[in-house]
Amino acid sequence: MENTDLLAIAKEHGSPVYVYDSSKITSQYNRLFNAFKKVKQVKLNYAVKALSNLSILKLMKSLGAGLDTVSIQEVRLGLLAGVAPKDIVFTPNGVSLEEIEEVAAMGVQINIDNLSILEQFGTKHPNIPVCIRINPHVMAGGNSKISVGHIDSKFGISIHQIPHILRIVENTGMKINGVHMHTGSDILDVDVFLYASEILFDTAKHFKDLDFIDFGSGFKVPYKEGDIETNIEIFGEKLSKRFNDFCKEYGKQLTLGFEPGKFLVSESGYFLAKVNVVKQTTSTVFAGIDSGFNHLIRPMFYNAHHEIINVSNPTGKERFYSVVGYICETDTFATNRRINEITEGDIIAFKNAGAYCFSMASNYNSRYRPAEVLWHNKKAHLIRKRETFEDLLHNQVTTDIFSKETEKA
Ligand SMILES: Cc1ncc(COP(=O)(O)O)c(C=O)c1O
């Protein structure tokens, strides 16, 4: 997108505002799909948690993607977007048996990640095939919060518990139709993916009724100019060959699945905010914007890097700034960043704002969550209105108990 497009959107829809470029989502989807073109059956299930706006889900459906979901609410959003239940996988962690049963009754593919629920579900519903999420005991991921496949992680059933899984399957008569793993996010090294994939292939050999193998996600995307990213093409080439060989050994054409979030939407997103104040202190120059970690928490939560550009003054002299929010805790987006000279009132854009940005936004400090705009065919489409004061009050129940107590006193 051009700076002028972003500025026009900020002018029309106000700030702060999230903007997503549909053409980037489409090209990323095609890139990943094409990397596995040598495999007969491939299914990419978009991880809804990354960005769950209905228009984004509809775009994914139009591209041929299914959905990966973690809550019954995400499943309902997917169904509302027109995605068929058979194209949705439910991969929750630590949710109740009741929620899993409710989702299964909708016809959605269930993925179970602990033995207790597997045994209970298999006993009650032996005729509903389920996928199992294994924990491959691989330490991978950009930081500890997003490394989820290691031995201390709460996710998945340990590969050392396969005998126990088999006992449950035999005793209940249930059918395992898929095996799955997800080792973490922001994984750069193709060899780490391939190493973990071998563990999944070893697991798959134990189950005779498989329809698919789901390799999860975690591909690293670039966050700045010249940044490194997972080499999807090389990974595709290597895993496709290994997968096709495995299918031959297994004696059946299986579907190869992934559930990417960040890879599909991260780079499509821009978060636009206005600089309210430029504050020179004894040690630094702060650019204080009309937002905070209530709208974009990744820098504070994960130390995530988001490139920041001054779209109002893209050719101005570069200076160093610490970009901070308006929240009542220290909410620093970036420290000592080289940015084209900022004047109060300028619109700045955070890049890579498609994944885990709006979807992690909150109303902290009683602020409204921002609007969302989809840039499609060179036109801006509002896909979520900015919240209003009424939205903050929506579920509050007003009571007059205190006025009655005052009257009595
Ligand atoms: C089970 C599962 N699948 C897929 C994803 C998406 O990962 P990414 O955004 O790195 O592609 C996640 C992310 O948390 C996840 O937990």
The ligand as a Gaussian input file, in Angstrom:
#p B3LYP/6-31G(d) Opt

LIG

0 1
 C       -2.355000     -24.834000      17.631000
 C       -1.891000     -23.651000      16.857000
 N       -1.909000     -23.706000      15.516000
 C       -1.531000     -22.654000      14.757000
 C       -1.112000     -21.466000      15.320000
 C       -0.699000     -20.330000      14.436000
 O        0.646000     -20.089000      14.543000
 P        1.349000     -18.967000      13.646000
 O        0.598000     -17.715000      13.849000
 O        2.747000     -18.912000      14.117000
 O        1.234000     -19.400000      12.231000
 C       -1.037000     -21.373000      16.718000
 C       -0.569000     -20.136000      17.348000
 O       -0.607000     -19.910000      18.508000
 C       -1.464000     -22.488000      17.508000
 O       -1.438000     -22.431000      18.835000

